[in-house]
């Protein structure tokens, strides 16, 4: 018996364990560094290429010739080494891994800090550096210290216009940006069972913003049904009696729409406290809130109206884009005046496709609002999709209505 982390890693809290990695992935940025490290390690042999992924998402299309050249080298290597490869427009690495690839009880590592997103499936998913990833390419293995776990007990259901993103920002605010350093957040309780997969992905995504090693849900009937649509037959994970280093309770009906104020993710205020603040840009997308349900929810609010400021919507994957096209969501967004970006990370990291100018303000559904992240001198406020939609229509931070 133990926490979910202890069960998957097959060790007790604080113990160092050697692990076979079930799935490992890099993106176009960290993949370049991993390839260099792999070459410095001798550059001979790839261990189990079928479970290694190279997924271009951060700066695609390439923003300059240097980026394009580096991507060309990595692309050639991935294809010649028979790694699983996704090129421009495929989508964000974490989203692609969530589309029927990651399974319960797996150990998943990605060369990106938001790999913790995939703990939504009852997997131990965490980020590693390029050197660690290069070693995994060679051996298929890595090591961890089994983290202590914090129990996040959820009760009830979200009400009104509150979304999983509001809950995520609220728990980050409660814990602080280093309040869960090298710990695992386990979302449990009857309230957790009521949250759909998309919401679970959002909640696990922000775990790293507290310093956590992982964010995790137990695989349940919702998980089983979701993965069945991708052709997988999996078993639910039954929680066992265990010891948490800390336990925090959230009554979901008490969660209200909130915003994270720059430059910290844990500085959170109710939307009502910031209502009327001018914004220059609204950005909807990223590994936090770029899924189909997010785009559809945004479209329901803006349909038949016009956004008042430049509004960039970037689907998290090609599958999301295709579904938005088939169901008319994309047309509703375009007719409302939104600009649609290539599936991927988009402006999130400040490389291209929506960089802010000096003094500009962006309301974003992303997960980070650090100083200069989206452009030198720009400010980023983080919100839910509903708040972003209401604000896009008014050109200022606006409380969302029930959609």
C-alpha positions as CSV (number, residue, x, y, z in Angstrom):
1,X,0.0,0.0,0.0
2,X,1.2,3.5,-0.7
3,X,0.7,6.7,-2.6
4,X,0.2,6.5,-6.4
5,X,3.8,7.7,-6.9
6,X,5.1,4.9,-4.6
7,X,3.0,2.3,-6.4
8,X,4.1,3.2,-9.9
9,X,7.8,3.8,-9.0
10,X,7.8,0.7,-6.8
11,X,9.5,2.3,-3.9
12,X,9.0,4.1,-0.6
13,X,9.0,7.8,-0.2
14,X,12.6,9.1,-0.1
15,X,14.0,5.9,-1.7
16,X,16.2,6.1,-4.8
17,X,14.9,3.8,-7.5
18,X,16.1,2.8,-11.0
19,X,13.3,2.7,-13.5
20,X,12.6,1.5,-17.0
21,X,11.0,4.3,-18.9
22,X,7.8,3.5,-20.7
23,X,7.7,6.6,-22.9
24,X,10.1,9.5,-23.4
25,X,9.7,12.6,-25.5
26,X,11.4,15.8,-26.6
27,X,10.3,18.8,-28.6
28,X,12.1,20.8,-31.2
29,X,13.9,23.0,-28.5
30,X,15.0,20.4,-26.0
31,X,15.5,17.8,-28.7
32,X,18.3,19.8,-30.2
33,X,20.0,19.8,-26.8
34,X,19.3,16.1,-26.2
35,X,20.8,15.2,-29.6
36,X,24.0,17.1,-28.8
37,X,24.3,15.4,-25.4
38,X,23.7,12.0,-27.0
39,X,26.5,12.6,-29.4
40,X,28.8,13.7,-26.6
41,X,28.0,10.4,-24.9
42,X,29.3,8.5,-27.9
43,X,26.2,8.7,-30.1
44,X,25.8,5.0,-30.7
45,X,22.6,3.2,-30.5
46,X,19.0,4.1,-29.5
47,X,17.2,2.0,-26.9
48,X,13.6,1.0,-28.0
49,X,12.9,3.7,-30.6
50,X,9.3,2.7,-30.6
51,X,8.8,4.4,-27.2
52,X,10.8,7.5,-28.0
53,X,9.1,10.6,-29.5
54,X,10.3,13.8,-31.1
55,X,7.5,16.2,-31.4
56,X,8.0,19.7,-33.0
57,X,5.8,22.3,-31.2
58,X,7.7,25.2,-29.7
59,X,8.9,27.2,-32.7
60,X,7.1,25.9,-35.7
61,X,7.0,27.2,-38.3
62,X,10.6,28.1,-37.7
63,X,11.1,31.8,-36.9
64,X,14.5,32.2,-38.6
65,X,17.2,30.3,-40.5
66,X,19.1,29.3,-37.5
67,X,16.1,27.6,-36.0
68,X,15.2,26.0,-39.3
69,X,18.7,24.5,-39.6
70,X,18.7,23.1,-36.1
71,X,15.2,21.6,-36.8
72,X,16.4,20.1,-40.0
73,X,19.2,18.2,-38.3
74,X,16.9,16.9,-35.5
75,X,14.2,16.0,-38.1
76,X,16.7,14.0,-40.1
77,X,18.0,12.2,-37.0
78,X,14.5,11.4,-35.7
79,X,13.4,9.9,-39.0
80,X,16.6,8.0,-39.8
81,X,16.6,6.5,-36.2
82,X,13.0,5.5,-36.5
83,X,11.9,7.6,-33.5
84,X,8.2,8.5,-33.4
85,X,8.1,11.9,-35.1
86,X,5.6,14.7,-35.4
87,X,6.4,17.7,-37.6
88,X,5.0,21.2,-38.0
89,X,1.3,21.4,-37.2
90,X,1.1,18.1,-35.4
91,X,0.6,19.9,-32.1
92,X,2.0,20.3,-28.6
93,X,4.0,17.4,-27.3
94,X,2.0,17.0,-24.1
95,X,-1.3,17.1,-26.0
96,X,-0.2,14.6,-28.5
97,X,0.9,12.2,-25.8
98,X,-2.5,12.6,-24.2
99,X,-4.3,11.6,-27.4
100,X,-4.4,7.8,-26.7
101,X,-0.7,7.2,-26.1
102,X,0.0,7.5,-22.3
103,X,-1.6,4.8,-20.2
104,X,-2.1,4.3,-16.4
105,X,0.8,3.0,-14.4
106,X,3.4,4.1,-16.9
107,X,6.5,6.0,-16.2
108,X,6.7,8.9,-18.7
109,X,9.4,11.4,-19.0
110,X,9.6,14.5,-21.2
111,X,12.3,17.0,-21.8
112,X,9.9,19.8,-20.8
113,X,8.7,20.8,-17.3
114,X,5.0,20.5,-18.2
115,X,5.3,16.8,-18.8
116,X,3.4,16.5,-15.4
117,X,0.3,17.2,-17.5
118,X,0.1,13.4,-18.3
119,X,-0.4,12.4,-14.7
120,X,-4.1,12.9,-15.5
121,X,-4.1,9.3,-16.7
122,X,-2.7,7.7,-13.6
123,X,0.9,7.8,-14.9
124,X,4.0,9.1,-13.2
125,X,4.9,11.8,-15.6
126,X,7.6,14.3,-15.1
127,X,10.2,16.5,-16.8
128,X,13.9,15.9,-17.1
129,X,16.9,17.7,-18.6
130,X,18.5,17.1,-21.9
131,X,21.4,15.1,-20.5
132,X,19.1,12.8,-18.6
133,X,17.0,12.4,-21.7
134,X,20.1,11.5,-23.8
135,X,20.9,8.8,-21.3
136,X,17.4,7.4,-21.7
137,X,17.9,7.4,-25.4
138,X,20.9,5.2,-24.9
139,X,19.7,2.9,-22.1
140,X,15.9,3.2,-21.8
141,X,16.3,3.8,-18.1
142,X,16.6,6.5,-15.5
143,X,16.4,7.0,-11.7
144,X,14.2,8.9,-9.3
145,X,14.0,9.7,-5.7
146,X,10.4,8.7,-4.8
147,X,8.7,12.0,-4.0
148,X,6.6,12.7,-0.9
149,X,3.0,13.3,-1.9
150,X,0.4,16.0,-1.1
151,X,-3.2,14.9,-1.1
152,X,-5.5,17.5,-2.8
153,X,-8.9,16.5,-1.6
154,X,-11.7,17.7,-3.9
155,X,-15.4,17.7,-2.9
156,X,-18.5,18.7,-4.8
157,X,-18.5,20.1,-8.4
158,X,-17.5,23.3,-10.1
159,X,-20.4,25.7,-10.4
160,X,-21.3,28.9,-12.3
161,X,-18.6,30.1,-14.6
162,X,-15.7,28.5,-12.7
163,X,-13.5,26.1,-14.6
164,X,-10.7,23.7,-13.9
165,X,-8.2,26.4,-14.7
166,X,-9.6,28.6,-11.9
167,X,-9.2,25.6,-9.5
168,X,-5.6,25.1,-10.8
169,X,-4.7,28.8,-10.2
170,X,-6.3,28.6,-6.8
171,X,-4.3,25.6,-5.6
172,X,-1.1,27.2,-6.9
173,X,-1.9,30.3,-4.9
174,X,-2.6,28.2,-1.8
175,X,0.7,26.2,-2.1
176,X,2.9,28.9,-3.5
177,X,5.4,28.6,-6.3
178,X,7.8,26.5,-4.2
179,X,5.3,25.0,-1.8
180,X,5.5,21.5,-3.3
181,X,9.1,21.3,-4.3
182,X,10.0,17.7,-5.4
183,X,6.6,16.4,-4.2
184,X,3.7,14.8,-6.0
185,X,0.2,16.3,-6.0
186,X,-2.4,13.6,-5.9
187,X,-6.0,14.8,-6.7
188,X,-8.4,12.6,-4.8
189,X,-11.9,12.6,-3.4
190,X,-15.4,12.4,-4.9
191,X,-14.9,15.8,-6.5
192,X,-11.9,14.5,-8.5
193,X,-14.1,11.8,-10.0
194,X,-16.5,14.4,-11.4
195,X,-13.7,16.3,-13.4
196,X,-13.4,15.3,-17.1
197,X,-10.1,14.3,-18.7
198,X,-9.6,17.8,-20.1
199,X,-9.9,19.4,-16.7
200,X,-7.6,16.8,-15.2
201,X,-5.0,17.6,-17.8
202,X,-5.2,21.3,-16.9
203,X,-4.9,20.6,-13.1
204,X,-1.9,18.3,-13.5
205,X,-0.3,20.8,-16.0
206,X,0.1,23.5,-13.3
207,X,1.5,21.1,-10.7
208,X,5.0,22.2,-11.7
209,X,4.1,25.8,-11.0
210,X,4.2,24.8,-7.3
211,X,7.6,23.1,-7.8
212,X,6.0,19.7,-7.8
213,X,7.6,16.7,-9.5
214,X,4.3,15.3,-10.6
215,X,0.5,15.9,-10.6
216,X,-1.6,12.8,-10.6
217,X,-5.2,11.5,-10.8
218,X,-6.1,7.9,-10.2
219,X,-7.3,6.2,-13.4
220,X,-11.0,5.6,-13.0
221,X,-14.0,4.9,-15.1
222,X,-13.7,8.2,-16.9
223,X,-10.0,7.3,-17.8
224,X,-11.0,3.8,-18.9
225,X,-13.7,5.2,-21.2
226,X,-11.5,7.9,-22.6
227,X,-8.7,5.4,-23.5
228,X,-11.2,2.9,-24.9
229,X,-12.0,5.4,-27.6
230,X,-8.3,5.2,-28.6
231,X,-8.5,1.4,-28.7
232,X,-6.9,0.7,-25.3
233,X,-8.3,-1.6,-22.6
234,X,-7.0,-0.5,-19.2
235,X,-8.0,-1.1,-15.6
236,X,-8.9,1.5,-13.1
237,X,-6.6,2.2,-10.2
238,X,-8.1,1.8,-6.8
239,X,-6.8,4.2,-4.1
240,X,-5.2,2.6,-1.1
241,X,-4.6,3.8,2.4
242,X,-1.5,5.9,2.3
243,X,0.3,8.7,4.1
244,X,0.5,12.1,2.6
245,X,3.1,14.7,3.8
246,X,0.3,17.2,3.7
247,X,-3.4,17.3,2.9
248,X,-5.4,20.2,1.5
249,X,-9.2,20.4,1.0
250,X,-11.0,22.3,-1.8
251,X,-14.8,22.5,-1.9
252,X,-15.4,23.0,-5.6
253,X,-18.6,25.0,-5.3
254,X,-16.5,27.7,-3.6
255,X,-14.1,28.1,-6.5
256,X,-14.6,31.4,-8.4
257,X,-13.1,32.8,-11.6
258,X,-9.6,34.1,-10.8
259,X,-6.6,35.6,-12.5
260,X,-2.9,35.2,-11.9
261,X,-1.3,38.7,-11.8
262,X,2.2,39.1,-13.3
263,X,4.9,38.2,-12.7
264,X,4.0,35.3,-10.5
265,X,1.6,32.4,-11.1
266,X,0.8,32.2,-7.3
267,X,-0.4,35.9,-7.1
268,X,-4.0,35.2,-7.7
269,X,-7.0,37.5,-7.4
270,X,-10.7,37.2,-8.2
271,X,-11.6,38.4,-11.7
272,X,-13.9,41.0,-10.1
273,X,-10.9,42.7,-8.5
274,X,-9.3,43.3,-11.9
275,X,-12.4,44.1,-13.9
276,X,-11.9,47.0,-16.3
277,X,-8.1,46.5,-16.8
278,X,-7.3,47.2,-20.4
279,X,-5.8,44.3,-22.5
280,X,-4.0,44.6,-25.8
281,X,-4.1,40.9,-26.7
282,X,-6.0,37.7,-25.7
283,X,-4.4,34.4,-26.3
284,X,-6.3,31.1,-26.1
285,X,-4.3,27.8,-26.4
286,X,-1.2,26.1,-25.0
287,X,-0.8,22.7,-23.2
288,X,-3.0,24.2,-20.5
289,X,-6.1,25.2,-22.4
290,X,-5.8,24.5,-26.1
291,X,-8.0,21.5,-26.3
292,X,-11.2,21.1,-28.3
293,X,-13.5,21.7,-25.3
294,X,-11.6,25.0,-24.7
295,X,-12.0,26.2,-28.2
296,X,-15.6,25.2,-28.3
297,X,-16.3,27.0,-25.0
298,X,-14.6,30.2,-26.2
299,X,-16.5,30.0,-29.5
300,X,-19.9,29.7,-27.7
301,X,-19.2,33.0,-25.9
302,X,-18.0,35.0,-29.0
303,X,-20.3,33.5,-31.6
304,X,-22.2,36.2,-33.4
305,X,-20.2,39.0,-31.9
306,X,-16.8,40.6,-32.6
307,X,-13.8,40.6,-30.4
308,X,-12.6,44.1,-29.3
309,X,-8.8,43.4,-29.3
310,X,-6.5,41.1,-31.2
311,X,-7.3,37.6,-30.2
312,X,-5.1,34.6,-31.1
313,X,-6.4,31.1,-30.8
314,X,-4.0,28.2,-31.3
315,X,-5.3,24.6,-31.2
316,X,-3.2,22.2,-29.2
317,X,-3.0,19.6,-31.9
318,X,-4.1,18.8,-35.5
319,X,-6.8,16.5,-34.1
320,X,-8.2,19.5,-32.2
321,X,-8.1,21.7,-35.3
322,X,-9.8,19.1,-37.4
323,X,-12.6,18.6,-34.9
324,X,-13.0,22.4,-34.6
325,X,-13.3,22.6,-38.4
326,X,-15.8,19.7,-38.7
327,X,-18.1,21.1,-35.9
328,X,-18.1,24.7,-37.1
329,X,-16.1,26.0,-34.1
330,X,-13.4,27.4,-36.2
331,X,-15.8,29.3,-38.4
332,X,-17.4,30.9,-35.3
333,X,-14.0,32.0,-34.1
334,X,-12.9,33.4,-37.5
335,X,-16.2,35.3,-37.9
336,X,-15.8,36.8,-34.5
337,X,-12.4,38.2,-35.6
338,X,-10.0,35.7,-34.0
339,X,-6.8,34.8,-35.7
340,X,-6.0,31.1,-35.8
341,X,-2.5,29.8,-35.4
342,X,-0.7,26.6,-36.4
343,X,-1.2,23.9,-33.8
344,X,1.6,24.1,-31.3
345,X,2.7,26.3,-28.4
346,X,2.2,29.5,-30.3
347,X,3.1,32.8,-28.5
348,X,3.4,31.1,-25.1
349,X,7.2,31.1,-24.9
350,X,7.6,34.5,-26.7
351,X,9.4,33.1,-29.8
352,X,6.9,34.1,-32.4
353,X,3.2,34.1,-33.4
354,X,2.1,36.8,-30.9
355,X,5.1,38.4,-29.1
356,X,4.1,41.4,-27.0
357,X,5.5,44.9,-27.4
358,X,6.8,47.1,-24.6
359,X,4.0,48.0,-22.2
360,X,1.4,45.7,-23.8
361,X,-0.9,43.5,-21.7
362,X,-2.0,40.0,-22.7
363,X,-4.7,37.9,-21.1
364,X,-3.6,34.3,-21.6
365,X,-4.9,30.8,-20.9
366,X,-1.3,29.6,-20.6
367,X,0.5,28.5,-17.4
368,X,3.2,31.1,-16.9
369,X,3.3,34.9,-16.6
370,X,6.9,35.5,-15.8
371,X,8.4,38.9,-16.7
372,X,9.4,39.2,-20.4
373,X,8.2,35.7,-21.2
374,X,6.1,36.8,-24.2
375,X,8.1,39.8,-25.1
376,X,10.3,42.3,-23.4
377,X,8.2,44.8,-21.3
378,X,5.0,43.0,-21.9
379,X,2.7,41.8,-19.0
380,X,0.8,38.5,-18.9
381,X,-2.3,37.8,-16.9
382,X,-3.4,34.2,-16.7
383,X,-7.1,33.2,-16.7
384,X,-9.6,30.5,-17.7
385,X,-11.1,30.3,-21.1
386,X,-14.4,31.7,-20.0
387,X,-12.7,34.8,-18.6
388,X,-10.6,35.2,-21.7
389,X,-13.7,35.1,-23.9
390,X,-15.6,37.6,-22.0
391,X,-12.5,39.9,-21.9
392,X,-11.8,39.6,-25.6
393,X,-15.3,40.9,-26.4
394,X,-14.8,43.9,-24.1
395,X,-11.1,44.7,-24.6
396,X,-10.7,44.7,-20.9
397,X,-10.7,42.1,-18.1
398,X,-14.3,41.1,-17.6
399,X,-16.1,38.7,-15.4
400,X,-17.4,35.7,-17.3
401,X,-21.0,34.7,-17.5
402,X,-22.2,31.1,-17.2
403,X,-21.7,29.5,-20.6
